[in-house]
Amino acid sequence: MDLAIAVREIEPEIHFIEDLCYVAKLTRCHVEIALREIGLCPGQDQFLDALRIDATKRLGEVADELNIRASTASKITNRLVDRGFAKRVSMPGDLRKIGLALTSEGSKAQRAVRDIWQTLETEIFSELSLAETDEIREGLCLMDRRLKERLRRLR
């Protein structure tokens, strides 16, 4: 984190946000490069991961789960449906409501996404001890909870 460390030396009051943004950006860049190889764009990976082949989810449920706006979820849905990875289906009990389900092609894409994530995780964490990995995961879980709570209040 040369850049973030350099910034901290100049402006010591900037701490974790700079580092979090930098690490998130680097991580997302690695994922984006790998996704390009299978023809997916950033965001589509998490969306595919949220869907199931045997269960239907409403668009709003997926948007809430991923902490994205419904309009963003709608755009991603259109792209995934066009590619044959997802399908719109009537919700049981209320045929006026439309849900999303993974197709068999979508299931293959989901598996490819999970393989990419696993490969990157292995590459990134292979030189760390289990204790170091656990410490990072605990810190990320804490940040996740706090940021989600704050985001809910702001929206």
C-alpha positions in Angstrom: 0.0 0.0 0.0 2.7 2.5 -1.0 0.3 5.2 -2.0 -1.9 4.9 1.2 1.2 4.9 3.4 2.6 7.9 1.6 -0.7 9.8 2.1 -0.7 8.9 5.8 2.8 10.3 6.2 1.7 13.6 4.7 -1.7 13.7 6.3 -1.6 11.5 9.4 -5.3 12.1 10.3 -6.4 10.0 7.2 -6.4 6.4 8.5 -8.5 3.5 7.6 -10.8 4.9 4.9 -7.9 5.5 2.6 -6.6 2.0 3.2 -10.0 0.4 2.9 -10.7 2.2 -0.4 -7.3 1.3 -1.8 -7.6 -2.4 -0.8 -11.1 -2.6 -2.1 -10.1 -1.1 -5.4 -7.1 -3.5 -5.8 -9.3 -6.5 -5.0 -12.0 -5.4 -7.4 -9.4 -4.9 -10.1 -8.1 -8.5 -9.7 -11.7 -9.7 -9.8 -12.6 -7.6 -12.8 -9.6 -8.9 -14.8 -10.7 -12.5 -14.1 -14.3 -11.8 -14.9 -13.4 -10.4 -18.2 -12.0 -13.8 -19.2 -15.5 -15.3 -18.7 -17.4 -12.4 -20.3 -18.8 -10.8 -17.1 -18.7 -7.3 -15.8 -18.2 -6.2 -12.2 -21.3 -6.5 -10.1 -22.7 -9.4 -12.3 -20.6 -11.8 -10.3 -22.2 -10.9 -6.9 -25.6 -10.8 -8.5 -25.2 -14.3 -10.0 -23.9 -15.5 -6.6 -27.1 -14.3 -5.0 -29.4 -16.2 -7.3 -30.4 -19.9 -7.0 -31.6 -22.3 -9.6 -34.2 -23.9 -7.3 -35.5 -20.7 -5.6 -37.0 -17.5 -6.8 -36.0 -14.2 -5.4 -37.7 -10.8 -6.0 -35.5 -8.1 -7.5 -35.8 -6.0 -4.3 -34.6 -8.9 -2.2 -31.4 -9.3 -4.4 -30.9 -5.5 -4.3 -31.2 -5.4 -0.5 -28.9 -8.4 -0.1 -26.2 -6.8 -2.3 -26.8 -3.3 -0.9 -27.5 -1.8 -4.3 -30.3 0.3 -5.7 -33.3 -1.4 -7.3 -32.5 0.4 -10.6 -28.9 -1.0 -10.6 -30.3 -4.5 -9.9 -32.8 -4.0 -12.7 -30.0 -3.2 -15.2 -27.9 -6.1 -14.1 -31.0 -8.4 -14.4 -31.6 -7.3 -17.9 -28.1 -8.1 -18.9 -28.1 -11.5 -17.2 -31.5 -12.4 -18.7 -30.3 -11.3 -22.2 -27.3 -13.6 -21.7 -29.5 -16.5 -20.6 -28.0 -16.6 -17.1 -31.2 -15.7 -15.3 -34.9 -15.8 -16.0 -37.9 -13.8 -14.8 -40.6 -16.0 -13.3 -44.0 -15.4 -11.7 -43.9 -15.6 -7.9 -45.9 -18.3 -6.3 -49.0 -17.0 -4.6 -49.0 -13.7 -6.5 -48.6 -14.0 -10.3 -48.4 -10.2 -10.6 -45.1 -10.2 -8.9 -42.0 -11.2 -10.9 -39.1 -13.1 -9.4 -35.6 -14.1 -10.6 -34.1 -17.5 -10.9 -30.8 -18.8 -12.1 -30.9 -20.8 -15.4 -28.6 -23.8 -16.0 -26.3 -21.6 -18.0 -26.4 -19.1 -15.1 -25.5 -21.9 -12.8 -22.4 -22.6 -14.9 -21.5 -18.9 -14.8 -22.1 -18.9 -11.0 -19.7 -21.8 -10.6 -17.1 -20.0 -12.7 -17.5 -16.9 -10.5 -17.0 -18.9 -7.4 -13.9 -20.6 -8.8 -12.5 -17.1 -9.6 -13.2 -15.9 -6.1 -11.6 -19.1 -4.6 -8.5 -18.8 -6.8 -8.0 -15.2 -5.9 -8.6 -15.8 -2.2 -6.0 -18.6 -2.3 -3.5 -16.4 -4.1 -4.0 -13.5 -1.8 -4.0 -15.3 1.5 -1.7 -18.2 0.8 1.3 -16.6 2.6 -0.7 -15.6 5.7 -1.2 -17.8 8.8 -4.6 -19.0 9.8 -4.5 -16.6 12.7 -3.8 -13.6 10.4 -6.5 -14.7 8.0 -9.0 -15.0 10.9 -8.0 -11.6 12.2 -8.6 -10.0 8.8 -12.0 -11.8 8.5 -13.1 -10.7 11.9 -12.2 -7.1 11.1 -14.0 -7.2 7.8 -17.1 -8.6 9.5 -17.1 -5.8 12.0 -16.7 -3.2 9.3 -19.4 -4.9 7.3 -21.9 -4.7 10.1 -21.1 -1.1 11.0 -21.1 0.2 7.4 -24.4 -1.6 6.6 -26.1 -0.1 9.7 -24.8 3.3 8.7 -25.9 2.9 5.1 -29.4 1.8 6.2 -29.8 5.0 8.2 -28.5 7.2 5.3 -30.8 5.7 2.7 
